[in-house]
Amino acid sequence: MAGRRETRTPGGQPQGVGVAATTVPEVRRRKRASGADPLVMVTAYDEPSARLCDAAGVDLLLVGDSVANTVLGYDDTLQVTIDDMARHTAAVARAKPEALVVGDLPWLSYHTGVADAVRNAAILVRAGAGCVKLEGGAVRTPVVRGIIDAEIPVMGHLGLTPQSVHAMGGYRVQGRELEDAKRLLEDAHALEDAGCFALVLEGVPDVLAARITAALAIPTIGIGAGPSTDGQVLVFHDLLGLGNRPLAKFVREYARIGPLVTEAIGRFAADVRSGSFPGPDETYRASDELREAFGG
């Protein structure tokens, strides 16, 4: 299949040959209907998570505003600023990933006009993003066009858009009713026409996601949107069992690392308290002269 990235070793060396960095034009071409493999996107918020995900061969690393919930301890995504997002984007970029780094524009960084949106998108690009993502439909097309005019690629995001949590009345599946579904389809076309190179579909019925995917020439990446999209995205902490919140219906845990981390730290604490850490193997031995002088 076209577009497959090889899994890399933890040290970053490719296990296959011919591994190339994922680019925006490559992603734009990755429609499953054309025979391409589905796109794989995972969130990353720092150098270690980016390095581990890239070694696994993902195509895109989303520096999501979900950093608010997963890393910074907030209840929603509305608390993060463009400075927060730039800091985490820069940390991800320091891993020098083969995957395309997608910087998430946070709430109010693009809602107040094209000039502000372009300025904030540039901040994320200077931090290391290869493109930016923003939420919303047809109402966002002037902003999308403005950012693209500044030579910054834009990924759209429709459906359950967390930055609109208050307007939506909570984290609710979108497009269940026919009129709402038609509006989302229209929004998807509007974002494509405005120049978005890909589109995230979150929290929408599978039939609607399939219809939007078939209707667009650009790829769709689903999260809670069923199996028919051109790719899938999950949050790093959710798929690894590192979170402390109930998992959404659409999440599949591939590991439960959280309890292992707690167990390991508990063993360390027990060893410290018992006096067994540090032992001879973890201790720098002094010279005989120094030991004699200090009475050791």
Buried (B, 14 or more C-beta within 10 A) or exposed (E): EEBBBEBBEEEEEBEEEEBEEBEBEBBBBBBBEEEBBBBBBBBBBBBEBBBBBBBBBBBBBBBBBBBBBBBBEBEBBBBBBBEBBBBBBBBBBEBEBBBBBBBBBBBEBBBEEBEBBBBBBBBBBEBBBBBBBBBBBBEBBEBBBBBBEBEBBBBBBBBBBBBBBEEBEEBEBBBEEEEEBEBBBEBBBBBBEBBBBBBBBBBBBBEBBBBBBEEBEBBBBBBBBBEBBBBBBBBBBBBBBBBEEEEBEBBEBEEEBBEEEEEEEEEEEEEEEEEEBEEEEEEEEEEEEEEEEEEE
